[in-house]
Amino acid sequence: MAALANPTRRKDSDGPSAQTIESITWPDEARVLSLMAHGFTYDEAWHMGWREWRRYAALAAAWSIPQDRRTGMVVRGTASNDSSLL
């Protein structure tokens, strides 16, 4: 009830990666809500494993950064994008 009466608010200095007390207190619910925010159904989100959740959460976090502001991008290696194979 305290979380509803006193919701977490973002400080400008915390940045987007700051973890809220709600996500620490209710990690399963936070995971489900984050997946639902990206179009998964409740049932899909509830039954998705942590490994899959981390993959989709990482993609969502990367997409939230404008392309010209991204650093440290990783691209899956394939023959079509490996210049050393040419």
C-alpha positions in Angstrom: 0.0 0.0 0.0 2.9 2.4 0.7 4.1 2.0 -2.9 0.7 3.2 -4.1 0.6 6.1 -1.7 4.2 7.1 -2.5 5.1 6.1 -6.0 8.7 6.2 -7.1 9.6 9.3 -9.1 12.6 9.8 -11.3 15.4 12.2 -10.4 17.2 13.8 -13.3 20.5 12.5 -12.0 19.4 8.8 -11.7 19.2 8.2 -15.5 17.0 5.6 -17.2 19.0 2.6 -15.8 18.2 3.4 -12.2 16.2 0.5 -10.6 13.1 1.4 -8.7 12.2 0.0 -5.2 9.1 -1.5 -6.8 11.1 -3.6 -9.2 13.3 -4.8 -6.3 10.4 -5.6 -4.1 8.2 -7.2 -6.8 10.7 -8.6 -9.4 8.2 -11.0 -11.0 5.5 -8.4 -11.4 8.1 -5.9 -12.8 9.3 -8.4 -15.3 5.7 -9.2 -16.5 4.8 -5.5 -16.8 7.9 -4.7 -18.7 7.1 -7.5 -21.2 3.5 -6.5 -21.5 4.6 -2.9 -22.2 6.3 -4.3 -25.3 3.3 -6.2 -26.6 3.5 -9.6 -25.0 0.3 -10.9 -23.5 0.1 -11.5 -19.7 0.2 -15.3 -20.2 3.3 -15.1 -22.5 5.0 -12.7 -20.1 4.2 -14.8 -17.0 5.6 -18.0 -18.6 8.7 -16.5 -20.2 11.9 -17.5 -18.6 14.5 -15.0 -17.2 16.9 -15.7 -20.0 14.3 -14.7 -22.7 13.2 -11.7 -20.6 16.8 -10.4 -20.4 17.1 -10.7 -24.1 13.9 -8.7 -24.9 14.6 -6.2 -22.1 18.1 -5.6 -23.6 16.6 -5.0 -27.0 13.9 -2.7 -25.7 16.6 -0.7 -23.8 18.8 -0.4 -26.8 15.9 0.7 -29.0 15.1 3.5 -26.5 18.5 5.1 -27.2 18.7 7.2 -30.4 20.9 5.5 -33.0 23.4 8.4 -33.1 23.9 8.2 -29.3 24.6 4.5 -29.0 28.0 3.1 -28.0 29.2 -0.4 -27.5 26.8 -2.0 -30.1 27.2 -5.7 -30.7 26.2 -7.3 -34.0 25.8 -11.0 -34.4 28.5 -12.2 -36.7 27.5 -13.7 -40.0 29.4 -14.3 -43.3 27.5 -11.4 -44.8 28.8 -8.8 -42.3 32.3 -10.2 -41.7 34.7 -8.2 -43.8 37.6 -10.6 -43.0 35.8 -13.3 -45.1 35.8 -11.2 -48.2 
